[in-house]
Amino acid sequence: MEKAKIFIDGSEGTTGLRIHERFAGRDDIELLTISKELRKEKKERARLINQSDIRVFNTCN
């Protein structure tokens, strides 16, 4: 069985970090992460969003 891919958008904030910590120890999922340098790049965010099975949007605009 293939692992579910999860992308947490906004993972640099307090809530995003907590969500990431809860998933980090699991071996049945794959966390997709964005580098700090690219986190504001819309194309890279879109690529990870489209690649993931589950998206967590934790942004405040």
SVG drawing of the C-alpha trace seen along z (x, -y; Angstrom):
<svg xmlns="http://www.w3.org/2000/svg" viewBox="-6 -39 22 41">
<polyline fill="none" stroke="black" stroke-width="0.4" points="0.0,0.0 1.3,-3.4 1.8,-6.0 -0.5,-9.0 1.4,-12.2 0.6,-15.1 1.5,-18.8 1.1,-21.3 0.9,-24.8 2.0,-27.3 4.1,-24.8 6.5,-27.5 4.0,-28.9 3.3,-27.6 0.2,-25.6 1.8,-24.3 4.9,-23.2 2.6,-21.3 0.7,-19.6 4.0,-18.6 5.4,-17.2 2.3,-15.0 2.7,-13.5 6.6,-13.3 6.9,-10.0 4.5,-8.1 5.8,-5.6 2.5,-5.2 2.5,-8.7 5.0,-10.8 5.3,-14.5 6.0,-16.8 7.9,-19.8 8.9,-23.1 12.3,-24.7 12.4,-28.0 13.8,-29.6 10.9,-28.5 8.0,-28.8 6.7,-32.1 7.0,-30.8 3.5,-30.2 4.7,-27.6 6.5,-25.5 3.6,-25.6 1.2,-24.6 3.5,-21.7 3.4,-20.3 -0.3,-20.9 -0.9,-19.0 1.5,-16.2 -0.1,-15.6 -3.1,-13.4 -4.0,-15.5 -3.5,-19.2 -3.6,-21.1 -3.9,-24.9 -2.7,-26.7 -2.3,-30.2 -3.4,-33.6 -3.5,-36.3"/>
</svg>
